[in-house]
Amino acid sequence: MPKLLLFDIDGTLIHSNGAGRLTIAYALEKLFGTCGPLEHYNMSGKTDPRIITDLLTAIGIAPKEIKKQLPAVYELMAEHGQRIFIEREMLACPGVPELLTHLAGREDVLVGLLTGNSQLTAPLKLSAAGIDPLQFKVGAYGSDAMDRNELPAIGMKRANQLTGSVFNGNNTVIIGDTPADILCARAGKATAVAVASGWHAASTLADYHPDHLFDDLVDTELVVQTLLAE
Ligand SMILES: [Mg+2]
């Protein structure tokens, strides 16, 4: 049975050095004249539309108006990202390039993304960290749903459509660095693999009982064995 591996981006594949926050600030200030309480906002594991909606409703903008403006916000975020991602020195997380190279050589694996980033921003961030976005054959993005827990089903459906194989919770693995990634894997009845390469300590992630927990993705052989276990 082929396996679908859906990777989170920030804190899992790459370190973005606060660049995501800067793109949100840029876009919201340009469109709304303010980025709301962004400075004190915890973005960890949240989708872009969730973050944008929280920040703007906090300053009294109606959700309906925010929803209408989301595509314009994504455009501006990507536009700014294109300028700043390279200079922010985004880096691939340890072991990630080696792991992706290994996975690309396997026919029993479909590698994809499950990220809170919009579909426009995701490839820009990956490229800036030296990771070829084209190696991810499917994706479920923040621009697809505000609730991260809806993204597994979207990723699986796209994988089904692309390959004709059946992907569901039984043969899908979701890899991420936050409690929200673990909960979202549960929502999709998928296998939850947590990696403490982001902001959350392994002990924090352990509290959410992922199926597997790594400090990092450096041990390619062990990680592959775990990701592809039946
Ligand atoms: Mg993350």
Residues whose N, C-alpha, C, O or C-beta is under 5 A from the ligand:
A	BS01	MG	D8 I9 D10 G11 T12 D177
